[in-house]
């Protein structure tokens, strides 16, 4: 049986199944990337709910695994060389899972790097920009009298949606016929932008054609539906 005692986080969130991959997360757009990928892949895992509303990601135990204090993070008891591996950053975890299992990633090297570039696009642009729209449109930032920050992030989010729209013209998924971690990286963020953030009209989402259809296809996948609700409330 794998020994996770070297990871302080395992003391706060004990593993009932230490032989399974341990997921420390919360169902945010970044968190559900990993739960969706795990559900799609079918790799056994044990989810632990790190309640960011209670600042649990800033506890010493969580910071011991991710010093940046952000979910998600994982421990794979069967990492490279059969040794346990702790990992944070959702994009890095997606790449790790795809390469570990040979799933959700094109087999040919060119397709692999093209997929990775779209994951990086999500990490560098979609997440930060959509998140700022959420802050300035739904949360505390909405009370700021100067609306230029909101306008800035609204316009950039519309532009980024346009990039995805162009990419999906003639394609079912970001990589064409093959559903990959590139799609998984973006689905939760686009869903959140128009749903939880309530910015559908703000970003003129319904003027798009391909992105809404892609989002509907993605959200209809059973693994996506399961992953969006993991970790479940206590």
VEXDREN-2710 file (C-alpha; in Angstrom, 1 decimal):
% VEXDREN-2710
k/r/px/py/pz
1/UNK/0.0/0.0/0.0
2/UNK/1.5/3.4/-0.9
3/UNK/2.7/5.6/1.9
4/UNK/1.6/9.2/1.7
5/UNK/2.9/10.2/5.1
6/UNK/5.6/12.4/3.5
7/UNK/2.9/14.7/2.3
8/UNK/1.5/16.9/5.2
9/UNK/-1.7/17.5/3.2
10/UNK/-2.6/13.9/3.6
11/UNK/-2.8/14.4/7.4
12/UNK/-5.5/17.1/7.0
13/UNK/-7.3/15.3/4.2
14/UNK/-6.7/11.6/5.0
15/UNK/-6.8/9.1/2.1
16/UNK/-9.3/6.3/2.5
17/UNK/-7.8/4.8/-0.7
18/UNK/-4.0/5.7/-0.7
19/UNK/-3.5/3.6/-3.8
20/UNK/-5.6/5.9/-5.8
21/UNK/-4.7/9.3/-7.2
22/UNK/-5.6/12.0/-4.6
23/UNK/-7.4/15.1/-5.9
24/UNK/-7.5/18.2/-3.7
25/UNK/-10.0/20.6/-5.3
26/UNK/-13.2/22.7/-5.4
27/UNK/-15.7/22.9/-8.2
28/UNK/-14.4/26.1/-9.8
29/UNK/-13.5/26.4/-13.5
30/UNK/-10.0/25.5/-12.7
31/UNK/-10.9/22.7/-10.3
32/UNK/-13.3/21.0/-12.6
33/UNK/-10.7/20.7/-15.3
34/UNK/-9.0/17.9/-13.4
35/UNK/-12.2/16.2/-12.2
36/UNK/-13.6/16.2/-15.7
37/UNK/-10.3/14.8/-17.1
38/UNK/-10.3/12.0/-14.5
39/UNK/-13.9/11.1/-15.2
40/UNK/-13.2/11.0/-18.9
41/UNK/-10.1/8.9/-18.5
42/UNK/-11.6/6.5/-15.9
43/UNK/-8.5/6.6/-13.7
44/UNK/-9.4/5.7/-10.1
45/UNK/-9.1/8.7/-7.8
46/UNK/-10.2/10.0/-4.5
47/UNK/-11.5/13.6/-4.3
48/UNK/-11.0/15.8/-1.3
49/UNK/-13.0/19.1/-1.0
50/UNK/-10.7/22.0/-0.2
51/UNK/-13.2/24.7/0.7
52/UNK/-11.8/28.0/-0.8
53/UNK/-14.7/29.9/0.8
54/UNK/-13.2/28.9/4.2
55/UNK/-9.6/29.7/3.0
56/UNK/-8.6/26.1/3.3
57/UNK/-6.2/26.4/0.4
58/UNK/-4.2/28.8/2.6
59/UNK/-3.7/26.3/5.4
60/UNK/-0.1/25.0/6.0
61/UNK/-1.1/21.6/4.9
62/UNK/-2.4/22.7/1.5
63/UNK/0.5/25.1/1.0
64/UNK/2.9/22.3/1.6
65/UNK/1.7/20.8/-1.7
66/UNK/1.0/24.1/-3.6
67/UNK/2.8/27.1/-2.2
68/UNK/0.7/29.3/-4.4
69/UNK/-2.4/28.4/-2.4
70/UNK/-4.6/27.6/-5.3
71/UNK/-6.7/24.5/-6.2
72/UNK/-6.5/22.0/-7.7
73/UNK/-3.5/19.9/-6.7
74/UNK/-2.9/16.2/-6.8
75/UNK/-0.8/13.4/-5.4
76/UNK/-0.3/10.4/-7.7
77/UNK/0.9/7.5/-5.5
78/UNK/2.0/5.8/-8.7
79/UNK/4.0/8.6/-10.2
80/UNK/7.1/8.4/-12.5
81/UNK/9.3/5.4/-11.5
82/UNK/6.5/4.2/-9.2
83/UNK/7.1/6.9/-6.7
84/UNK/4.4/9.3/-5.3
85/UNK/4.3/12.6/-7.2
86/UNK/2.7/15.8/-5.9
87/UNK/1.6/18.3/-8.6
88/UNK/-0.2/21.6/-8.8
89/UNK/-1.4/24.0/-11.6
90/UNK/-4.4/22.7/-13.5
91/UNK/-2.8/22.9/-16.9
92/UNK/0.3/20.9/-15.7
93/UNK/-2.0/18.3/-14.2
94/UNK/-4.0/18.0/-17.4
95/UNK/-0.8/17.4/-19.4
96/UNK/0.4/14.9/-16.8
97/UNK/-2.8/12.9/-16.8
98/UNK/-3.0/12.9/-20.6
99/UNK/0.6/11.7/-21.0
100/UNK/0.3/9.2/-18.1
101/UNK/-2.7/7.5/-19.7
102/UNK/-2.3/8.1/-23.4
103/UNK/-5.8/9.6/-23.5
104/UNK/-7.2/13.0/-24.3
105/UNK/-4.2/13.9/-26.4
106/UNK/-3.3/13.2/-30.1
107/UNK/-0.8/10.5/-30.5
108/UNK/1.2/12.3/-33.2
109/UNK/3.8/14.8/-32.0
110/UNK/2.5/17.7/-34.1
111/UNK/-1.1/17.2/-32.7
112/UNK/0.3/16.9/-29.2
113/UNK/2.1/20.3/-29.4
114/UNK/-0.9/21.9/-31.0
115/UNK/-3.1/20.7/-28.2
116/UNK/-0.6/22.0/-25.6
117/UNK/-0.6/25.4/-27.3
118/UNK/-4.4/25.7/-26.8
119/UNK/-4.1/24.6/-23.2
120/UNK/-1.5/27.3/-22.7
121/UNK/-3.9/29.8/-24.4
122/UNK/-6.5/29.0/-21.9
123/UNK/-4.1/29.3/-18.9
124/UNK/-2.6/32.5/-20.1
125/UNK/-5.6/34.3/-21.5
126/UNK/-9.1/32.8/-21.0
127/UNK/-8.8/32.1/-17.3
128/UNK/-7.3/35.4/-16.2
129/UNK/-9.5/37.5/-18.4
130/UNK/-12.8/35.7/-17.7
131/UNK/-12.0/35.8/-14.1
132/UNK/-11.5/39.5/-14.1
133/UNK/-14.9/39.9/-15.8
134/UNK/-16.4/37.9/-12.9
135/UNK/-14.7/40.2/-10.4
136/UNK/-15.7/43.5/-12.0
137/UNK/-19.2/42.4/-13.1
138/UNK/-20.5/40.1/-10.3
139/UNK/-18.3/40.5/-7.2
140/UNK/-16.7/43.4/-5.3
141/UNK/-15.4/45.1/-8.3
142/UNK/-18.9/45.9/-9.6
143/UNK/-19.1/48.7/-7.0
144/UNK/-16.1/50.5/-8.4
145/UNK/-17.4/53.7/-10.1
146/UNK/-14.7/53.7/-12.8
147/UNK/-16.1/51.2/-15.3
148/UNK/-13.0/51.2/-17.5
149/UNK/-11.5/48.0/-15.9
150/UNK/-14.8/46.2/-16.6
151/UNK/-14.8/47.5/-20.1
152/UNK/-11.2/46.4/-20.7
153/UNK/-11.8/42.9/-19.5
154/UNK/-15.2/42.7/-21.3
155/UNK/-13.7/43.6/-24.6
156/UNK/-10.7/41.3/-24.2
157/UNK/-13.1/38.4/-23.2
158/UNK/-15.2/39.1/-26.4
159/UNK/-12.0/39.0/-28.4
160/UNK/-10.9/35.7/-26.9
161/UNK/-14.3/34.2/-27.5
162/UNK/-13.8/35.3/-31.1
163/UNK/-10.5/33.4/-31.2
164/UNK/-12.3/30.2/-30.1
165/UNK/-15.2/30.9/-32.5
166/UNK/-12.7/31.1/-35.5
167/UNK/-10.9/28.0/-34.3
168/UNK/-14.2/26.0/-34.1
169/UNK/-15.3/26.9/-37.6
170/UNK/-15.5/23.6/-39.4
171/UNK/-14.4/21.7/-36.2
172/UNK/-16.4/19.8/-33.6
173/UNK/-13.7/20.2/-31.0
174/UNK/-10.7/22.4/-30.6
175/UNK/-8.5/19.8/-32.2
176/UNK/-11.1/18.8/-34.9
177/UNK/-12.7/15.4/-34.5
178/UNK/-10.7/14.5/-31.4
179/UNK/-11.9/15.7/-27.9
180/UNK/-8.8/16.6/-25.9
181/UNK/-7.6/18.4/-22.8
182/UNK/-7.7/21.6/-24.8
183/UNK/-11.6/21.4/-24.7
184/UNK/-11.6/20.4/-21.1
185/UNK/-9.4/23.3/-20.1
186/UNK/-11.9/25.8/-21.6
187/UNK/-15.4/24.3/-21.0
188/UNK/-15.7/25.2/-17.4
189/UNK/-14.5/28.8/-18.0
190/UNK/-16.9/29.5/-20.8
191/UNK/-19.8/27.9/-18.8
192/UNK/-18.9/30.1/-15.8
193/UNK/-18.6/33.3/-17.8
194/UNK/-22.2/33.1/-19.1
195/UNK/-23.7/31.2/-16.2
196/UNK/-22.3/31.9/-12.7
197/UNK/-20.8/35.3/-13.7
198/UNK/-24.1/36.2/-15.5
199/UNK/-22.1/37.9/-18.3
200/UNK/-23.9/36.3/-21.3
201/UNK/-25.3/39.5/-22.6
202/UNK/-22.3/41.5/-21.5
203/UNK/-20.0/39.6/-23.9
204/UNK/-22.7/39.2/-26.5
205/UNK/-22.4/35.4/-26.3
206/UNK/-25.5/34.7/-28.4
207/UNK/-23.9/36.5/-31.4
208/UNK/-21.5/33.6/-31.7
209/UNK/-22.4/30.4/-33.6
210/UNK/-19.7/27.8/-33.0
211/UNK/-18.8/28.4/-29.4
212/UNK/-22.4/27.9/-28.0
213/UNK/-22.7/24.7/-30.0
214/UNK/-19.3/23.4/-28.8
215/UNK/-20.3/24.3/-25.2
216/UNK/-23.5/22.4/-25.5
217/UNK/-21.8/19.4/-26.9
218/UNK/-19.2/19.4/-24.1
219/UNK/-21.7/19.9/-21.3
220/UNK/-23.8/17.0/-22.7
221/UNK/-20.9/14.5/-22.1
222/UNK/-21.7/12.3/-19.0
223/UNK/-18.1/12.6/-17.7
224/UNK/-18.3/16.4/-17.9
225/UNK/-21.6/16.4/-16.0
226/UNK/-20.1/14.2/-13.3
227/UNK/-16.9/16.2/-13.1
228/UNK/-18.6/19.6/-12.7
229/UNK/-20.0/18.4/-9.4
230/UNK/-16.7/17.1/-7.9
231/UNK/-15.7/17.3/-5.1
232/UNK/-19.2/17.2/-3.7
233/UNK/-20.2/19.2/-0.6
234/UNK/-19.5/17.5/2.7
END
